[in-house]
Amino acid sequence: MGDFIVGAWSEGTRKQYAGPIQEFSRFCKQRDLDPISASVNTVSEYLIHIFNTTENKYSSFRTRLSA
């Protein structure tokens, strides 16, 4: 399913979301979690982490939320 969704994105969207997707994968792996089957709680923790640790909070948060 994930490959189907990513395949439907334009090249620009794939480039924009590549970093946040890799970042989320690292976030999950550091916690021994599978990013593909992440729970709502895991995604929420990740978004809170991003909001609290980035300088351009709104822009960074929105991009990661979309990805």
N, C-alpha and C positions, 0 to 999 in steps of 0.2 A: 504494500500500500504506500509506504514512504517513498519508494522509487517512482511510483506512478505520480505522486504529487510533485516531487522535485522535478521530474521529467516535464511536467506541464508548465513549470516556471520559465520565464524568459531568461536569457543569459545574464542580463543585468540583475534580476532578482536573485539568481543563484549566487552571483558574486557578492551581492549585498548581504545575503543570509549565511554565506559560508563561514564567516568568522563567528557569528553568534551560535551557529549550530555546533561548531567545533568547541566553542567555549562551554556550551551546555553539556556536551559529551564529557569534557574534562571534569566539570563540576560533578556530574553523576559518578564518573569512575573514581574520583577521589573519595566518594562515599559508598563505593561498592554497589552502585545502582545501575540498572540498565536504562540508558537514555531513551530507548525505543518504547519501553513500557513504563515510563515514569508516571508516578501518581500525580494527582492535582497538588498534593502537598509538596512534592519535590519541585514541581514547576514554580509553585508559589515561593518556596524558599530560594530558588534560583533568582527569580525576579526581584525579590527583596534584597538579595545579595548584590545584584547589579545596581539597583537603585541606590543602595548605601555606599557603594564603592567606586562609582564613576563620577567624573567631573561634570560632563554634560548629561545630567541625569535624565531629563525628559527625552532628548533625542535617543540616547542609548537605550533607555527603557522601552520606548516605542518600537525601535527596530527589533529588539530581542523579543518583545511581545508578539510582533508580527511573524517572526521566524518560527 
